[in-house]
């Protein structure tokens, strides 16, 4: 069973289908970005004068079930709950992408996760073609608890096709289907080169650690003439997880997921293992504690004849990339 099918089976119906999305939209002279308050997902990011939106992916689900969309955040977990949790209504990828968010200002939004009893607050700043995001997660429980938080950007056609290439400063990694095999360096994944996706999605999910102080991942589309990229602190998110999906023999989706864990399993297995490749598999938030994390996203025209991104760096509030 693929992750897409599993997510469909375990999808929560906490969000009632709406006639139309309620959006929080930021604009600059260079770009427009919109968040859907149904799940708090980034669903539209476009450069002025270019109609292509890399984040138009929508999950295929049963009728009357709200799908996952675009770039959502997995919180309080990444992946499936345990059988006991699922029986009590805990959704796949946690509650954050399953609940209604509220706009708390022209550049801010928040959500209450009722089962986890967490508050997730998000502040946004769009500077030209670069979006800066700051998120604060607060534990409202009278006791501490383990959790995970994984950013789940998902790109889709027409931005995604056979020519789209992904680059990252990832280190060693493993396929989720074979986590006990010897790790391989990015972009290898035993039988595949993860820079490209054509007609075979296997291995379906591969996870890598980041050795540097900052992590980055980019997706470049020669067809659309665009590059989208993320930059974050590895003290916040030490893992990069890449998901791939194919439909009718063509690329359908790519997840460029960076987060606090690199093992796509329920908490009993994460607690049992504790760490992999020297990195933690779960986080802890004490009673009343708040954890703050940030990341930046840019969308830019892709220069002609670029075939590889070799680096991403920050200069003030601007993000720069190097290429060959």
URLIN-V185819 format. One line per field, one symbol per residue. psi: psi as a letter, one per 30 degrees, with the letter a starting at -180 (. if undefined). burial: 1 if it has 9 or more other ideal C-beta (glycine too) atoms within 8 Angstrom, else 0. Layout:
psi: ???
burial: ???
This chain:
psi: kleeeeeeegkkgfkkklelkjkjkkllfflkkkkkfifgkjfkjkkkfkfkjfhgkkkjllkgkkllkbjlkjkgljaklleeeefggklkgafegflklkkglfglllkkjeefhlkjkkkkjjjcgkkkkkkkkkjglglllllljkkikjlllfekaffkkkllhlblllkffifflklllkgkhdgljgflkcgjgkkekkkllkelfkllklkkjeefhlkklkklkffejfkkkkkkkkkhglkekkkikkaflgkilleeeeeeeelkhgklfllkjlkflkkklllkklklkkkkgkfkkflklkjbgkkklkl.
burial: 001101110111001000000011010100111111111111111110010111111010000011111111111111111100110001111111111010100001111010010111111101111111111111100001111111111111001110011111111111110110000101111101010110000011111111000111111110110111111111011111111111000111111111111111011011101001101111101000101011111111010001001001110001101100
